[in-house]
Amino acid sequence: MARSLSRPELRQLVDSLVLDCGNMASHSKAMLYCTALHYLDGKIPLDMTFEVDRWPDYTAVLWTQKDDEVSVLSFEKDCVNVSLYWTNEDGLRQLLTLTSVDWTRPLLFMAIPLSGLSVLKEHLELQGVPCPPEEDIYLSDTVYYLHETCPSMDKVNGTDDKMTIAPLKPEHSQLVSRTWLHGNTPEAERHIHYQISTFPSACVYDQEGNPVSWILFNYYGSQGVGYTIPDHRGKGYFQLASKYMINTCLQKGFVPFLFIEDYNEQSRAVHKKLGYSWVEAGRCAYIFLNRNKSS
């Protein structure tokens, strides 16, 4: 079996991770840092396991929930999130072989760097588990805001001065879930409610207090679930919400980053204007494994 870290060892691991605004080499490292930190702080309401290939000089880490119950971390029924960080492919191979993960149940691999796909596929073949079909692999770029200063919160040209910017409220969970590409299910709404209730968010409200544009913060540190109501698009509201979120992340010591799926050119254009950047090493994929199997 892989080495499962105790809480003191997990704290030691968190302290060993350095996030540098000037050189974000790995989004997986930021995801590990934020997930472990939030778990230690009691913001993740379930038992998790953090497994390493060896300790203390680890080269690969896998983290997932410990029990078999579907949790608020998942937005799809019966699916368990699995994440990986590695600095050495041999360490990754060893960890995948030794991990306690049940490879036969529905799993969602979270933003796995494309550099590790061949190792993962190799392992699945050894386990006799079918590789996921193309429609269960969502390719994305990782977009980083590699600055130590916040963008100006000045109004964008064309925005209404009567609009206000503030966090979302839990009662907005249904609206956010309904407008999310992967939402509009009871599991997704529960997931969104947990995010809004526990972590930062940013929303532009109209004069009546109705949400018109928003972006959330995931438990693993990325921004996501961004959306603008169609009648309010083209007015700069999403830029305002994103600036608010960048400000919040930097104040908390996090490097602002998010994932943009390949089809979403509109999101790419907005984040270029905000000063985000991306590199080939940030290419990644969300991968559903055994998606149609019951747990």
C-alpha positions as CSV (number, residue, x, y, z in Angstrom):
1,M,0.0,0.0,0.0
2,A,1.0,3.6,-0.6
3,R,2.0,5.7,2.4
4,S,-1.0,7.6,3.7
5,L,0.0,10.8,5.5
6,S,-1.1,11.7,9.0
7,R,-2.3,15.2,9.8
8,P,1.1,16.4,11.1
9,E,2.8,14.9,8.0
10,L,0.2,16.6,5.8
11,R,0.9,19.9,7.5
12,Q,4.6,19.3,6.8
13,L,3.8,18.6,3.1
14,V,1.8,21.9,2.9
15,D,4.7,23.8,4.4
16,S,7.0,22.3,1.7
17,L,5.0,23.6,-1.2
18,V,6.0,27.1,-2.4
19,L,3.6,28.9,-4.7
20,D,5.4,31.6,-6.7
21,C,3.4,34.3,-8.5
22,G,6.3,34.9,-10.9
23,N,6.7,31.3,-11.9
24,M,3.7,28.9,-11.6
25,A,5.3,25.7,-12.8
26,S,2.4,23.4,-11.9
27,H,-1.3,23.9,-11.3
28,S,-1.3,20.5,-9.7
29,K,0.9,21.8,-6.9
30,A,-1.5,24.7,-6.3
31,M,-4.4,22.3,-6.2
32,L,-2.6,20.1,-3.7
33,Y,-1.7,23.1,-1.6
34,C,-5.2,24.5,-1.5
35,T,-7.0,21.2,-1.0
36,A,-4.6,20.1,1.9
37,L,-4.8,23.6,3.5
38,H,-8.6,23.7,3.4
39,Y,-8.8,20.1,4.7
40,L,-6.6,20.9,7.6
41,D,-8.6,24.0,8.3
42,G,-11.9,22.0,8.4
43,K,-13.4,23.4,5.3
44,I,-13.7,20.0,3.6
45,P,-16.5,18.1,5.4
46,L,-15.3,14.6,4.9
47,D,-12.3,12.3,5.5
48,M,-9.7,12.5,2.8
49,T,-6.6,10.5,2.2
50,F,-3.3,12.0,0.9
51,E,-1.0,9.2,-0.4
52,V,2.6,9.5,-1.4
53,D,5.1,7.2,-3.2
54,R,7.5,7.7,-0.3
55,W,8.1,9.9,2.7
56,P,9.5,12.5,3.4
57,D,11.2,12.8,0.1
58,Y,8.0,12.3,-1.9
59,T,7.9,12.6,-5.7
60,A,4.2,11.9,-6.3
61,V,1.0,12.6,-4.3
62,L,-2.6,11.3,-4.8
63,W,-5.5,12.7,-2.9
64,T,-9.2,11.7,-2.8
65,Q,-12.0,11.1,-0.3
66,K,-11.5,8.2,2.1
67,D,-15.1,6.8,2.4
68,D,-17.5,5.5,-0.3
69,E,-20.2,8.1,0.2
70,V,-20.8,10.7,-2.5
71,S,-19.8,14.0,-1.2
72,V,-20.3,17.7,-1.8
73,L,-16.9,17.7,-3.5
74,S,-18.5,15.8,-6.4
75,F,-20.9,17.4,-8.9
76,E,-21.9,14.1,-10.6
77,K,-23.8,11.2,-8.9
78,D,-21.7,8.3,-7.6
79,C,-18.4,9.9,-8.8
80,V,-15.3,10.4,-6.6
81,N,-12.7,13.0,-7.4
82,V,-9.1,12.0,-7.7
83,S,-6.1,14.4,-8.1
84,L,-2.4,13.8,-8.7
85,Y,0.8,15.8,-8.4
86,W,4.2,14.5,-9.3
87,T,7.7,15.6,-10.1
88,N,8.9,12.2,-11.3
89,E,7.1,9.8,-13.6
90,D,8.6,6.7,-11.9
91,G,7.2,8.0,-8.6
92,L,3.8,8.4,-10.3
93,R,3.9,4.9,-11.6
94,Q,4.8,3.5,-8.2
95,L,2.1,5.5,-6.5
96,L,-0.6,4.4,-9.0
97,T,0.4,0.8,-8.4
98,L,0.3,1.1,-4.6
99,T,-2.7,3.4,-4.0
100,S,-5.8,2.3,-2.2
101,V,-8.0,3.8,-5.0
102,D,-10.7,1.4,-6.3
103,W,-10.2,1.5,-10.1
104,T,-13.5,-0.2,-10.9
105,R,-15.8,2.6,-9.5
106,P,-16.8,5.9,-11.2
107,L,-13.9,8.4,-10.8
108,L,-13.2,11.9,-12.0
109,F,-9.5,12.7,-12.4
110,M,-9.2,16.5,-11.8
111,A,-7.2,18.6,-14.2
112,I,-4.6,15.9,-14.9
113,P,-1.6,17.4,-16.8
114,L,-1.4,15.9,-20.2
115,S,2.2,14.9,-19.6
116,G,0.9,12.2,-17.3
117,L,-1.8,10.7,-19.5
118,S,0.4,8.1,-21.0
119,V,1.4,6.8,-17.5
120,L,-2.2,6.8,-16.4
121,K,-3.4,4.9,-19.5
122,E,-0.5,2.4,-19.0
123,H,-1.7,1.8,-15.5
124,L,-5.3,1.4,-16.5
125,E,-4.3,-1.2,-19.0
126,L,-2.4,-3.1,-16.3
127,Q,-5.5,-3.0,-14.1
128,G,-7.8,-4.2,-16.9
129,V,-9.8,-1.0,-16.8
130,P,-11.0,0.4,-20.2
131,C,-9.6,3.8,-21.1
132,P,-12.4,6.4,-21.1
133,P,-14.0,7.3,-24.4
134,E,-13.3,10.7,-26.0
135,E,-16.6,12.2,-24.8
136,D,-15.5,11.6,-21.2
137,I,-12.2,13.6,-21.6
138,Y,-12.5,17.4,-21.3
139,L,-9.3,19.1,-22.5
140,S,-8.4,22.5,-20.9
141,D,-5.7,25.1,-20.6
142,T,-4.6,26.3,-17.2
143,V,-4.6,30.1,-17.1
144,Y,-2.5,31.9,-14.5
145,Y,-2.5,35.4,-13.1
146,L,1.2,35.6,-12.4
147,H,1.3,39.0,-10.7
148,E,1.6,40.1,-7.1
149,T,-0.6,43.1,-7.6
150,C,-4.4,43.3,-8.2
151,P,-5.9,44.7,-11.4
152,S,-7.6,48.0,-11.0
153,M,-11.2,47.8,-9.8
154,D,-12.1,50.8,-11.9
155,K,-15.3,50.3,-13.8
156,V,-15.0,48.9,-17.3
157,N,-16.2,51.2,-20.1
158,G,-19.9,50.7,-20.6
159,T,-20.7,49.3,-17.1
160,D,-23.4,50.8,-15.0
161,D,-22.3,52.7,-11.9
162,K,-25.4,51.5,-10.0
163,M,-24.2,47.9,-10.2
164,T,-22.6,46.5,-7.0
165,I,-19.9,43.8,-6.5
166,A,-20.1,41.3,-3.6
167,P,-19.9,37.6,-2.9
168,L,-22.7,35.3,-4.0
169,K,-25.3,34.1,-1.4
170,P,-26.2,30.4,-0.8
171,E,-29.7,31.1,-2.0
172,H,-28.2,31.7,-5.5
173,S,-27.0,28.1,-5.7
174,Q,-29.9,26.9,-7.9
175,L,-29.4,29.8,-10.4
176,V,-25.7,29.1,-10.6
177,S,-26.2,25.3,-11.0
178,R,-28.9,25.9,-13.7
179,T,-26.6,28.0,-15.8
180,W,-23.5,25.8,-15.4
181,L,-22.5,23.5,-18.2
182,H,-22.1,20.6,-15.8
183,G,-24.9,21.6,-13.5
184,N,-28.7,21.4,-13.3
185,T,-28.7,18.3,-11.2
186,P,-29.3,17.8,-7.4
187,E,-25.7,16.8,-7.0
188,A,-24.4,19.9,-8.9
189,E,-26.7,22.2,-6.9
190,R,-25.4,20.7,-3.6
191,H,-21.9,21.1,-4.8
192,I,-22.5,24.7,-5.8
193,H,-24.2,25.5,-2.4
194,Y,-21.2,24.1,-0.6
195,Q,-18.8,26.2,-2.6
196,I,-20.7,29.4,-2.2
197,S,-21.2,28.8,1.6
198,T,-17.6,27.9,2.3
199,F,-15.3,29.7,-0.1
200,P,-14.9,33.2,-1.7
201,S,-17.0,34.2,-4.7
202,A,-17.6,37.3,-6.7
203,C,-20.8,38.6,-8.2
204,V,-22.1,41.7,-10.0
205,Y,-25.6,42.6,-8.9
206,D,-28.1,44.9,-10.6
207,Q,-30.1,47.7,-9.0
208,E,-32.7,45.2,-7.6
209,G,-30.0,42.9,-6.2
210,N,-30.2,40.2,-8.8
211,P,-27.0,38.4,-9.9
212,V,-26.0,39.2,-13.4
213,S,-22.4,37.9,-13.6
214,W,-20.3,35.8,-11.3
215,I,-17.3,33.5,-10.7
216,L,-16.7,31.0,-7.9
217,F,-13.6,29.6,-6.1
218,N,-13.2,25.9,-5.9
219,Y,-12.0,24.0,-2.8
220,Y,-8.8,23.1,-4.8
221,G,-7.9,26.7,-5.5
222,S,-9.0,27.4,-9.0
223,Q,-11.7,29.9,-10.1
224,G,-14.6,28.5,-12.0
225,V,-18.3,28.3,-12.9
226,G,-18.1,31.8,-14.4
227,Y,-21.2,33.0,-16.1
228,T,-23.0,36.2,-17.3
229,I,-26.8,36.3,-17.8
230,P,-27.2,36.6,-21.6
231,D,-29.1,40.0,-21.5
232,H,-26.1,41.5,-19.6
233,R,-23.3,40.3,-21.8
234,G,-20.8,42.6,-23.5
235,K,-21.0,45.2,-20.7
236,G,-17.8,44.3,-18.8
237,Y,-19.5,42.8,-15.8
238,F,-17.5,39.5,-15.9
239,Q,-14.3,41.5,-15.9
240,L,-15.4,43.2,-12.8
241,A,-16.3,40.0,-11.0
242,S,-13.0,38.5,-12.1
243,K,-11.0,41.5,-10.8
244,Y,-12.8,41.1,-7.4
245,M,-11.9,37.4,-7.3
246,I,-8.2,38.1,-8.2
247,N,-8.1,40.7,-5.4
248,T,-9.5,38.2,-2.9
249,C,-7.1,35.4,-4.0
250,L,-4.0,37.6,-3.7
251,Q,-5.1,38.8,-0.3
252,K,-5.4,35.2,0.9
253,G,-2.0,34.3,-0.5
254,F,-3.3,32.2,-3.4
255,V,-2.1,32.3,-6.9
256,P,-5.2,33.1,-9.1
257,F,-5.7,30.4,-11.7
258,L,-8.5,28.7,-13.6
259,F,-9.2,26.2,-16.3
260,I,-10.6,27.1,-19.7
261,E,-12.0,24.3,-21.9
262,D,-10.9,24.3,-25.5
263,Y,-14.2,25.5,-26.9
264,N,-14.4,28.6,-24.7
265,E,-12.8,31.3,-26.8
266,Q,-14.9,34.1,-25.2
267,S,-13.4,33.2,-21.8
268,R,-9.9,33.3,-23.2
269,A,-10.4,36.8,-24.6
270,V,-11.6,38.1,-21.3
271,H,-8.8,36.6,-19.2
272,K,-6.2,37.9,-21.7
273,K,-7.5,41.4,-21.0
274,L,-7.2,40.8,-17.3
275,G,-3.5,39.9,-17.6
276,Y,-3.7,36.1,-17.3
277,S,-1.2,33.9,-19.2
278,W,-0.8,30.3,-20.1
279,V,1.9,27.9,-21.3
280,E,1.9,24.4,-23.0
281,A,2.8,22.8,-19.7
282,G,-0.6,23.9,-18.3
283,R,-2.6,21.7,-20.8
284,C,-4.7,19.3,-18.8
285,A,-7.8,17.2,-18.8
286,Y,-10.7,16.3,-16.6
287,I,-11.2,12.6,-17.1
288,F,-14.3,10.6,-16.2
289,L,-13.5,6.9,-15.6
290,N,-16.2,4.2,-15.5
291,R,-18.7,7.0,-15.8
292,N,-21.8,4.8,-16.6
293,K,-21.1,2.3,-14.0
294,S,-23.1,2.3,-10.7
295,S,-21.0,2.4,-7.5
